[in-house]
């Protein structure tokens, strides 16, 4: 079963702490300074990218709200224009405005 993001990050943090505490013992098995440096760099990279992603998510929500607001204005203007066209323009010419209604 795949771990969640939070579990992965937390497990890596705890593992890193444990590795740092037992560097001397584990170096015999290949957990040397280079491995530790790469592990730590990867952990910090993930944290940095996560922070960047959260910032982008917030910006996306802001843009989505702005888009929704502008779209609502556009829909109201479209609806108003459609009403006026249906009142003042003969039904035979409605297609010129993209109106497919029968009445």
Backbone atoms as SQL, in Angstrom:
CREATE TABLE atoms (id INTEGER PRIMARY KEY, chain TEXT, resi INTEGER, resn TEXT, atom TEXT, x REAL, y REAL, z REAL);
INSERT INTO atoms VALUES
  (1, 'A', 1, 'UNK', 'N', 0.841, -1.183, 0.000),
  (2, 'A', 1, 'UNK', 'CA', 0.000, 0.000, 0.000),
  (3, 'A', 1, 'UNK', 'C', 0.883, 1.243, 0.000),
  (4, 'A', 2, 'UNK', 'N', 0.564, 2.187, -0.843),
  (5, 'A', 2, 'UNK', 'CA', 1.349, 3.404, -0.962),
  (6, 'A', 2, 'UNK', 'C', 1.054, 4.353, 0.201),
  (7, 'A', 3, 'UNK', 'N', 2.118, 5.000, 0.670),
  (8, 'A', 3, 'UNK', 'CA', 1.962, 5.942, 1.779),
  (9, 'A', 3, 'UNK', 'C', 1.461, 7.289, 1.285),
  (10, 'A', 4, 'UNK', 'N', 0.824, 8.027, 2.191),
  (11, 'A', 4, 'UNK', 'CA', 0.397, 9.381, 1.848),
  (12, 'A', 4, 'UNK', 'C', 1.625, 10.292, 1.858),
  (13, 'A', 5, 'UNK', 'N', 1.440, 11.453, 1.312),
  (14, 'A', 5, 'UNK', 'CA', 2.533, 12.428, 1.290),
  (15, 'A', 5, 'UNK', 'C', 3.012, 12.727, 2.710),
  (16, 'A', 6, 'UNK', 'N', 2.081, 12.988, 3.607),
  (17, 'A', 6, 'UNK', 'CA', 2.432, 13.339, 4.986),
  (18, 'A', 6, 'UNK', 'C', 3.202, 12.213, 5.666),
  (19, 'A', 7, 'UNK', 'N', 2.770, 10.970, 5.428),
  (20, 'A', 7, 'UNK', 'CA', 3.470, 9.821, 6.012),
  (21, 'A', 7, 'UNK', 'C', 4.890, 9.721, 5.461),
  (22, 'A', 8, 'UNK', 'N', 5.033, 9.900, 4.169),
  (23, 'A', 8, 'UNK', 'CA', 6.348, 9.813, 3.543),
  (24, 'A', 8, 'UNK', 'C', 7.298, 10.853, 4.113),
  (25, 'A', 9, 'UNK', 'N', 6.832, 12.088, 4.200),
  (26, 'A', 9, 'UNK', 'CA', 7.672, 13.173, 4.713),
  (27, 'A', 9, 'UNK', 'C', 8.011, 12.940, 6.179),
  (28, 'A', 10, 'UNK', 'N', 7.025, 12.559, 6.967),
  (29, 'A', 10, 'UNK', 'CA', 7.277, 12.317, 8.390),
  (30, 'A', 10, 'UNK', 'C', 8.235, 11.144, 8.583),
  (31, 'A', 11, 'UNK', 'N', 8.003, 10.065, 7.842),
  (32, 'A', 11, 'UNK', 'CA', 8.901, 8.904, 7.939),
  (33, 'A', 11, 'UNK', 'C', 10.322, 9.274, 7.544),
  (34, 'A', 12, 'UNK', 'N', 10.475, 10.074, 6.511),
  (35, 'A', 12, 'UNK', 'CA', 11.803, 10.496, 6.072),
  (36, 'A', 12, 'UNK', 'C', 12.477, 11.362, 7.138),
  (37, 'A', 13, 'UNK', 'N', 11.701, 12.230, 7.765),
  (38, 'A', 13, 'UNK', 'CA', 12.239, 13.105, 8.811),
  (39, 'A', 13, 'UNK', 'C', 12.753, 12.280, 9.992),
  (40, 'A', 14, 'UNK', 'N', 11.955, 11.320, 10.430),
  (41, 'A', 14, 'UNK', 'CA', 12.339, 10.459, 11.553),
  (42, 'A', 14, 'UNK', 'C', 13.547, 9.603, 11.159),
  (43, 'A', 15, 'UNK', 'N', 13.520, 9.056, 9.940),
  (44, 'A', 15, 'UNK', 'CA', 14.630, 8.236, 9.451),
  (45, 'A', 15, 'UNK', 'C', 15.914, 9.047, 9.416),
  (46, 'A', 16, 'UNK', 'N', 15.837, 10.261, 8.917),
  (47, 'A', 16, 'UNK', 'CA', 17.009, 11.132, 8.827),
  (48, 'A', 16, 'UNK', 'C', 17.600, 11.390, 10.211),
  (49, 'A', 17, 'UNK', 'N', 16.737, 11.640, 11.152),
  (50, 'A', 17, 'UNK', 'CA', 17.192, 11.862, 12.524),
  (51, 'A', 17, 'UNK', 'C', 17.896, 10.626, 13.080),
  (52, 'A', 18, 'UNK', 'N', 17.296, 9.465, 12.856),
  (53, 'A', 18, 'UNK', 'CA', 17.895, 8.216, 13.321),
  (54, 'A', 18, 'UNK', 'C', 19.217, 7.931, 12.634),
  (55, 'A', 19, 'UNK', 'N', 19.296, 8.177, 11.345),
  (56, 'A', 19, 'UNK', 'CA', 20.537, 7.959, 10.603),
  (57, 'A', 19, 'UNK', 'C', 21.651, 8.867, 11.120),
  (58, 'A', 20, 'UNK', 'N', 21.291, 10.096, 11.399),
  (59, 'A', 20, 'UNK', 'CA', 22.287, 11.043, 11.912),
  (60, 'A', 20, 'UNK', 'C', 22.803, 10.606, 13.285),
  (61, 'A', 21, 'UNK', 'N', 21.944, 10.003, 14.064),
  (62, 'A', 21, 'UNK', 'CA', 22.348, 9.557, 15.399),
  (63, 'A', 21, 'UNK', 'C', 23.230, 8.309, 15.355),
  (64, 'A', 22, 'UNK', 'N', 23.171, 7.567, 14.266),
  (65, 'A', 22, 'UNK', 'CA', 23.924, 6.308, 14.185),
  (66, 'A', 22, 'UNK', 'C', 24.816, 6.238, 12.940),
  (67, 'A', 23, 'UNK', 'N', 25.331, 7.365, 12.538),
  (68, 'A', 23, 'UNK', 'CA', 26.155, 7.445, 11.333),
  (69, 'A', 23, 'UNK', 'C', 27.340, 6.497, 11.379),
  (70, 'A', 24, 'UNK', 'N', 28.014, 6.467, 12.499),
  (71, 'A', 24, 'UNK', 'CA', 29.230, 5.654, 12.615),
  (72, 'A', 24, 'UNK', 'C', 28.925, 4.166, 12.406),
  (73, 'A', 25, 'UNK', 'N', 27.881, 3.687, 13.060),
  (74, 'A', 25, 'UNK', 'CA', 27.516, 2.273, 12.954),
  (75, 'A', 25, 'UNK', 'C', 27.046, 1.915, 11.547),
  (76, 'A', 26, 'UNK', 'N', 26.245, 2.796, 10.944),
  (77, 'A', 26, 'UNK', 'CA', 25.639, 2.501, 9.649),
  (78, 'A', 26, 'UNK', 'C', 26.584, 2.713, 8.468),
  (79, 'A', 27, 'UNK', 'N', 27.658, 3.432, 8.692),
  (80, 'A', 27, 'UNK', 'CA', 28.596, 3.691, 7.588),
  (81, 'A', 27, 'UNK', 'C', 29.216, 2.402, 7.064),
  (82, 'A', 28, 'UNK', 'N', 29.254, 1.378, 7.906),
  (83, 'A', 28, 'UNK', 'CA', 29.798, 0.076, 7.497),
  (84, 'A', 28, 'UNK', 'C', 28.914, -0.591, 6.446),
  (85, 'A', 29, 'UNK', 'N', 27.636, -0.187, 6.406),
  (86, 'A', 29, 'UNK', 'CA', 26.669, -0.809, 5.495),
  (87, 'A', 29, 'UNK', 'C', 26.315, 0.089, 4.302),
  (88, 'A', 30, 'UNK', 'N', 27.071, 1.151, 4.101),
  (89, 'A', 30, 'UNK', 'CA', 26.837, 2.005, 2.936),
  (90, 'A', 30, 'UNK', 'C', 26.097, 3.293, 3.231),
  (91, 'A', 31, 'UNK', 'N', 25.659, 3.472, 4.464),
  (92, 'A', 31, 'UNK', 'CA', 25.001, 4.735, 4.825),
  (93, 'A', 31, 'UNK', 'C', 26.117, 5.694, 5.251),
  (94, 'A', 32, 'UNK', 'N', 26.826, 6.189, 4.252),
  (95, 'A', 32, 'UNK', 'CA', 27.975, 7.049, 4.527),
  (96, 'A', 32, 'UNK', 'C', 27.591, 8.524, 4.399),
  (97, 'A', 33, 'UNK', 'N', 28.573, 9.367, 4.478),
  (98, 'A', 33, 'UNK', 'CA', 28.339, 10.811, 4.405),
  (99, 'A', 33, 'UNK', 'C', 27.654, 11.235, 3.122),
  (100, 'A', 34, 'UNK', 'N', 28.050, 10.659, 2.007),
  (101, 'A', 34, 'UNK', 'CA', 27.443, 10.994, 0.719),
  (102, 'A', 34, 'UNK', 'C', 25.971, 10.594, 0.691),
  (103, 'A', 35, 'UNK', 'N', 25.653, 9.390, 1.174),
  (104, 'A', 35, 'UNK', 'CA', 24.261, 8.941, 1.232),
  (105, 'A', 35, 'UNK', 'C', 23.456, 9.893, 2.108),
  (106, 'A', 36, 'UNK', 'N', 24.008, 10.246, 3.257),
  (107, 'A', 36, 'UNK', 'CA', 23.316, 11.150, 4.191),
  (108, 'A', 36, 'UNK', 'C', 23.066, 12.512, 3.536),
  (109, 'A', 37, 'UNK', 'N', 24.073, 13.019, 2.840),
  (110, 'A', 37, 'UNK', 'CA', 23.944, 14.318, 2.174),
  (111, 'A', 37, 'UNK', 'C', 22.840, 14.252, 1.111),
  (112, 'A', 38, 'UNK', 'N', 22.820, 13.187, 0.313),
  (113, 'A', 38, 'UNK', 'CA', 21.792, 13.033, -0.722),
  (114, 'A', 38, 'UNK', 'C', 20.394, 12.885, -0.115),
  (115, 'A', 39, 'UNK', 'N', 20.311, 12.110, 0.959),
  (116, 'A', 39, 'UNK', 'CA', 19.034, 11.903, 1.652),
  (117, 'A', 39, 'UNK', 'C', 18.513, 13.238, 2.188),
  (118, 'A', 40, 'UNK', 'N', 19.379, 13.972, 2.847),
  (119, 'A', 40, 'UNK', 'CA', 18.995, 15.263, 3.423),
  (120, 'A', 40, 'UNK', 'C', 18.623, 16.261, 2.328),
  (121, 'A', 41, 'UNK', 'N', 19.397, 16.287, 1.242),
  (122, 'A', 41, 'UNK', 'CA', 19.083, 17.186, 0.132),
  (123, 'A', 41, 'UNK', 'C', 17.729, 16.849, -0.481),
  (124, 'A', 42, 'UNK', 'N', 17.451, 15.577, -0.638),
  (125, 'A', 42, 'UNK', 'CA', 16.174, 15.154, -1.189),
  (126, 'A', 42, 'UNK', 'C', 15.024, 15.566, -0.272),
  (127, 'A', 43, 'UNK', 'N', 15.203, 15.376, 1.016),
  (128, 'A', 43, 'UNK', 'CA', 14.175, 15.760, 1.994),
  (129, 'A', 43, 'UNK', 'C', 13.902, 17.269, 1.912),
  (130, 'A', 44, 'UNK', 'N', 14.965, 18.063, 1.898),
  (131, 'A', 44, 'UNK', 'CA', 14.799, 19.524, 1.846),
  (132, 'A', 44, 'UNK', 'C', 14.197, 19.963, 0.507),
  (133, 'A', 45, 'UNK', 'N', 14.545, 19.267, -0.557),
  (134, 'A', 45, 'UNK', 'CA', 13.971, 19.570, -1.864),
  (135, 'A', 45, 'UNK', 'C', 12.471, 19.314, -1.858),
  (136, 'A', 46, 'UNK', 'N', 12.056, 18.193, -1.289),
  (137, 'A', 46, 'UNK', 'CA', 10.628, 17.874, -1.202),
  (138, 'A', 46, 'UNK', 'C', 9.894, 18.937, -0.387),
  (139, 'A', 47, 'UNK', 'N', 10.482, 19.344, 0.717),
  (140, 'A', 47, 'UNK', 'CA', 9.844, 20.368, 1.556),
  (141, 'A', 47, 'UNK', 'C', 9.722, 21.694, 0.801),
  (142, 'A', 48, 'UNK', 'N', 10.764, 22.065, 0.086),
  (143, 'A', 48, 'UNK', 'CA', 10.754, 23.308, -0.682),
  (144, 'A', 48, 'UNK', 'C', 9.711, 23.256, -1.790),
  (145, 'A', 49, 'UNK', 'N', 9.668, 22.152, -2.514),
  (146, 'A', 49, 'UNK', 'CA', 8.680, 22.006, -3.583),
  (147, 'A', 49, 'UNK', 'C', 7.260, 21.984, -3.038),
  (148, 'A', 50, 'UNK', 'N', 7.072, 21.396, -1.875),
  (149, 'A', 50, 'UNK', 'CA', 5.750, 21.380, -1.246),
  (150, 'A', 50, 'UNK', 'C', 5.307, 22.799, -0.908),
  (151, 'A', 51, 'UNK', 'N', 6.215, 23.587, -0.358),
  (152, 'A', 51, 'UNK', 'CA', 5.888, 24.982, -0.034),
  (153, 'A', 51, 'UNK', 'C', 5.522, 25.756, -1.294),
  (154, 'A', 52, 'UNK', 'N', 6.286, 25.539, -2.351),
  (155, 'A', 52, 'UNK', 'CA', 6.012, 26.203, -3.618),
  (156, 'A', 52, 'UNK', 'C', 4.648, 25.771, -4.163),
  (157, 'A', 53, 'UNK', 'N', 4.348, 24.485, -4.052),
  (158, 'A', 53, 'UNK', 'CA', 3.063, 23.972, -4.524),
  (159, 'A', 53, 'UNK', 'C', 1.906, 24.601, -3.739),
  (160, 'A', 54, 'UNK', 'N', 2.052, 24.733, -2.446),
  (161, 'A', 54, 'UNK', 'CA', 0.993, 25.336, -1.626),
  (162, 'A', 54, 'UNK', 'C', 0.758, 26.791, -2.028),
  (163, 'A', 55, 'UNK', 'N', 1.836, 27.503, -2.339),
  (164, 'A', 55, 'UNK', 'CA', 1.711, 28.885, -2.800),
  (165, 'A', 55, 'UNK', 'C', 0.951, 28.935, -4.119),
  (166, 'A', 56, 'UNK', 'N', 1.284, 28.019, -5.025),
  (167, 'A', 56, 'UNK', 'CA', 0.600, 27.973, -6.312),
  (168, 'A', 56, 'UNK', 'C', -0.870, 27.595, -6.164),
  (169, 'A', 57, 'UNK', 'N', -1.176, 26.712, -5.225),
  (170, 'A', 57, 'UNK', 'CA', -2.577, 26.342, -4.971),
  (171, 'A', 57, 'UNK', 'C', -3.371, 27.566, -4.512),
  (172, 'A', 58, 'UNK', 'N', -2.762, 28.368, -3.635),
  (173, 'A', 58, 'UNK', 'CA', -3.437, 29.576, -3.148),
  (174, 'A', 58, 'UNK', 'C', -3.679, 30.550, -4.305),
  (175, 'A', 59, 'UNK', 'N', -2.676, 30.717, -5.164),
  (176, 'A', 59, 'UNK', 'CA', -2.833, 31.602, -6.322),
  (177, 'A', 59, 'UNK', 'C', -3.903, 31.075, -7.268),
  (178, 'A', 60, 'UNK', 'N', -3.943, 29.759, -7.439),
  (179, 'A', 60, 'UNK', 'CA', -4.955, 29.157, -8.298),
  (180, 'A', 60, 'UNK', 'C', -6.355, 29.450, -7.762),
  (181, 'A', 61, 'UNK', 'N', -6.530, 29.337, -6.455),
  (182, 'A', 61, 'UNK', 'CA', -7.840, 29.623, -5.860),
  (183, 'A', 61, 'UNK', 'C', -8.228, 31.082, -6.092),
  (184, 'A', 62, 'UNK', 'N', -7.246, 31.993, -5.969),
  (185, 'A', 62, 'UNK', 'CA', -7.518, 33.412, -6.212),
  (186, 'A', 62, 'UNK', 'C', -7.942, 33.639, -7.660),
  (187, 'A', 63, 'UNK', 'N', -7.212, 33.031, -8.594),
  (188, 'A', 63, 'UNK', 'CA', -7.533, 33.191, -10.017),
  (189, 'A', 63, 'UNK', 'C', -8.875, 32.556, -10.352),
  (190, 'A', 64, 'UNK', 'N', -9.184, 31.442, -9.737),
  (191, 'A', 64, 'UNK', 'CA', -10.462, 30.784, -9.974),
  (192, 'A', 64, 'UNK', 'C', -11.610, 31.674, -9.502),
  (193, 'A', 65, 'UNK', 'N', -11.438, 32.307, -8.351),
  (194, 'A', 65, 'UNK', 'CA', -12.472, 33.212, -7.833),
  (195, 'A', 65, 'UNK', 'C', -12.649, 34.404, -8.773),
  (196, 'A', 66, 'UNK', 'N', -11.537, 34.964, -9.258),
  (197, 'A', 66, 'UNK', 'CA', -11.614, 36.092, -10.186),
  (198, 'A', 66, 'UNK', 'C', -12.283, 35.665, -11.492),
  (199, 'A', 67, 'UNK', 'N', -11.930, 34.482, -11.985),
  (200, 'A', 67, 'UNK', 'CA', -12.537, 33.959, -13.214),
  (201, 'A', 67, 'UNK', 'C', -14.033, 33.752, -13.030),
  (202, 'A', 68, 'UNK', 'N', -14.437, 33.163, -11.922),
  (203, 'A', 68, 'UNK', 'CA', -15.857, 32.928, -11.658),
  (204, 'A', 68, 'UNK', 'C', -16.639, 34.237, -11.625),
  (205, 'A', 69, 'UNK', 'N', -16.048, 35.248, -11.003),
  (206, 'A', 69, 'UNK', 'CA', -16.700, 36.555, -10.900),
  (207, 'A', 69, 'UNK', 'C', -16.864, 37.182, -12.289),
  (208, 'A', 70, 'UNK', 'N', -15.808, 37.136, -13.084),
  (209, 'A', 70, 'UNK', 'CA', -15.854, 37.721, -14.426),
  (210, 'A', 70, 'UNK', 'C', -16.811, 36.942, -15.330),
  (211, 'A', 71, 'UNK', 'N', -16.817, 35.625, -15.188),
  (212, 'A', 71, 'UNK', 'CA', -17.719, 34.788, -15.981),
  (213, 'A', 71, 'UNK', 'C', -19.176, 35.096, -15.656),
  (214, 'A', 72, 'UNK', 'N', -19.446, 35.336, -14.376),
  (215, 'A', 72, 'UNK', 'CA', -20.808, 35.671, -13.962),
  (216, 'A', 72, 'UNK', 'C', -21.249, 36.986, -14.613),
  (217, 'A', 73, 'UNK', 'N', -20.342, 37.970, -14.658),
  (218, 'A', 73, 'UNK', 'CA', -20.645, 39.241, -15.325),
  (219, 'A', 73, 'UNK', 'C', -20.936, 39.003, -16.804),
  (220, 'A', 74, 'UNK', 'N', -20.100, 38.185, -17.446),
  (221, 'A', 74, 'UNK', 'CA', -20.270, 37.883, -18.866),
  (222, 'A', 74, 'UNK', 'C', -21.609, 37.205, -19.122),
  (223, 'A', 75, 'UNK', 'N', -21.980, 36.257, -18.280),
  (224, 'A', 75, 'UNK', 'CA', -23.255, 35.562, -18.451),
  (225, 'A', 75, 'UNK', 'C', -24.438, 36.520, -18.314),
  (226, 'A', 76, 'UNK', 'N', -24.351, 37.461, -17.372),
  (227, 'A', 76, 'UNK', 'CA', -25.432, 38.439, -17.200),
  (228, 'A', 76, 'UNK', 'C', -25.552, 39.338, -18.421),
  (229, 'A', 77, 'UNK', 'N', -24.399, 39.787, -18.941),
  (230, 'A', 77, 'UNK', 'CA', -24.427, 40.642, -20.137),
  (231, 'A', 77, 'UNK', 'C', -24.962, 39.871, -21.341),
  (232, 'A', 78, 'UNK', 'N', -24.546, 38.609, -21.474),
  (233, 'A', 78, 'UNK', 'CA', -25.030, 37.761, -22.565),
  (234, 'A', 78, 'UNK', 'C', -26.548, 37.612, -22.477),
  (235, 'A', 79, 'UNK', 'N', -27.029, 37.335, -21.289),
  (236, 'A', 79, 'UNK', 'CA', -28.461, 37.141, -21.077),
  (237, 'A', 79, 'UNK', 'C', -29.236, 38.420, -21.407),
  (238, 'A', 80, 'UNK', 'N', -28.700, 39.544, -20.981),
  (239, 'A', 80, 'UNK', 'CA', -29.359, 40.827, -21.254),
  (240, 'A', 80, 'UNK', 'C', -29.390, 41.103, -22.765),
  (241, 'A', 81, 'UNK', 'N', -28.258, 40.879, -23.427),
  (242, 'A', 81, 'UNK', 'CA', -28.203, 41.097, -24.877),
  (243, 'A', 81, 'UNK', 'C', -29.178, 40.170, -25.594),
  (244, 'A', 82, 'UNK', 'N', -29.253, 38.932, -25.160),
  (245, 'A', 82, 'UNK', 'CA', -30.148, 37.956, -25.790),
  (246, 'A', 82, 'UNK', 'C', -31.609, 38.399, -25.655),
  (247, 'A', 83, 'UNK', 'N', -31.983, 38.915, -24.480),
  (248, 'A', 83, 'UNK', 'CA', -33.359, 39.388, -24.266),
  (249, 'A', 83, 'UNK', 'C', -33.684, 40.533, -25.220),
  (250, 'A', 84, 'UNK', 'N', -32.744, 41.465, -25.326),
  (251, 'A', 84, 'UNK', 'CA', -32.976, 42.633, -26.182),
  (252, 'A', 84, 'UNK', 'C', -33.085, 42.209, -27.647),
  (253, 'A', 85, 'UNK', 'N', -32.205, 41.313, -28.076),
  (254, 'A', 85, 'UNK', 'CA', -32.246, 40.825, -29.460),
  (255, 'A', 85, 'UNK', 'C', -33.574, 40.148, -29.738),
  (256, 'A', 86, 'UNK', 'N', -34.060, 39.333, -28.815),
  (257, 'A', 86, 'UNK', 'CA', -35.319, 38.625, -29.018),
  (258, 'A', 86, 'UNK', 'C', -36.508, 39.593, -29.102),
  (259, 'A', 87, 'UNK', 'N', -36.366, 40.739, -28.454),
  (260, 'A', 87, 'UNK', 'CA', -37.448, 41.724, -28.496),
  (261, 'A', 87, 'UNK', 'C', -37.389, 42.535, -29.796),
  (262, 'A', 88, 'UNK', 'N', -36.196, 42.980, -30.182),
  (263, 'A', 88, 'UNK', 'CA', -36.066, 43.927, -31.289),
  (264, 'A', 88, 'UNK', 'C', -35.710, 43.326, -32.648),
  (265, 'A', 89, 'UNK', 'N', -35.239, 42.124, -32.699),
  (266, 'A', 89, 'UNK', 'CA', -34.785, 41.537, -33.952),
  (267, 'A', 89, 'UNK', 'C', -35.738, 40.402, -34.348),
  (268, 'A', 90, 'UNK', 'N', -36.098, 40.296, -35.607),
  (269, 'A', 90, 'UNK', 'CA', -36.985, 39.209, -36.047),
  (270, 'A', 90, 'UNK', 'C', -36.340, 37.842, -35.787),
  (271, 'A', 91, 'UNK', 'N', -37.165, 36.876, -35.460),
  (272, 'A', 91, 'UNK', 'CA', -36.695, 35.527, -35.110),
  (273, 'A', 91, 'UNK', 'C', -35.837, 34.916, -36.216),
  (274, 'A', 92, 'UNK', 'N', -36.099, 35.213, -37.437),
  (275, 'A', 92, 'UNK', 'CA', -35.340, 34.670, -38.551),
  (276, 'A', 92, 'UNK', 'C', -33.871, 35.108, -38.513),
  (277, 'A', 93, 'UNK', 'N', -33.578, 36.208, -37.857),
  (278, 'A', 93, 'UNK', 'CA', -32.204, 36.747, -37.796),
  (279, 'A', 93, 'UNK', 'C', -31.466, 36.373, -36.510),
  (280, 'A', 94, 'UNK', 'N', -32.110, 35.663, -35.616),
  (281, 'A', 94, 'UNK', 'CA', -31.480, 35.315, -34.334),
  (282, 'A', 94, 'UNK', 'C', -30.212, 34.496, -34.511),
  (283, 'A', 95, 'UNK', 'N', -30.185, 33.642, -35.540),
  (284, 'A', 95, 'UNK', 'CA', -29.011, 32.792, -35.760),
  (285, 'A', 95, 'UNK', 'C', -27.752, 33.619, -35.989),
  (286, 'A', 96, 'UNK', 'N', -27.918, 34.803, -36.521),
  (287, 'A', 96, 'UNK', 'CA', -26.782, 35.708, -36.743),
  (288, 'A', 96, 'UNK', 'C', -26.080, 36.038, -35.424),
  (289, 'A', 97, 'UNK', 'N', -26.812, 35.979, -34.335),
  (290, 'A', 97, 'UNK', 'CA', -26.274, 36.263, -32.998),
  (291, 'A', 97, 'UNK', 'C', -25.938, 34.997, -32.225),
  (292, 'A', 98, 'UNK', 'N', -26.122, 33.853, -32.870),
  (293, 'A', 98, 'UNK', 'CA', -25.822, 32.590, -32.217),
  (294, 'A', 98, 'UNK', 'C', -26.971, 32.067, -31.366),
  (295, 'A', 99, 'UNK', 'N', -28.142, 32.635, -31.547),
  (296, 'A', 99, 'UNK', 'CA', -29.303, 32.220, -30.753),
  (297, 'A', 99, 'UNK', 'C', -30.058, 31.155, -31.516),
  (298, 'A', 100, 'UNK', 'N', -30.189, 29.987, -30.925),
  (299, 'A', 100, 'UNK', 'CA', -30.846, 28.852, -31.571),
  (300, 'A', 100, 'UNK', 'C', -32.287, 28.662, -31.077),
  (301, 'A', 101, 'UNK', 'N', -32.727, 29.504, -30.147),
  (302, 'A', 101, 'UNK', 'CA', -34.066, 29.372, -29.552),
  (303, 'A', 101, 'UNK', 'C', -35.158, 29.458, -30.617),
  (304, 'A', 102, 'UNK', 'N', -36.272, 28.820, -30.300),
  (305, 'A', 102, 'UNK', 'CA', -37.442, 28.882, -31.187),
  (306, 'A', 102, 'UNK', 'C', -38.292, 30.115, -30.846),
  (307, 'A', 103, 'UNK', 'N', -38.247, 30.487, -29.611),
  (308, 'A', 103, 'UNK', 'CA', -39.005, 31.656, -29.157),
  (309, 'A', 103, 'UNK', 'C', -38.381, 32.250, -27.959);
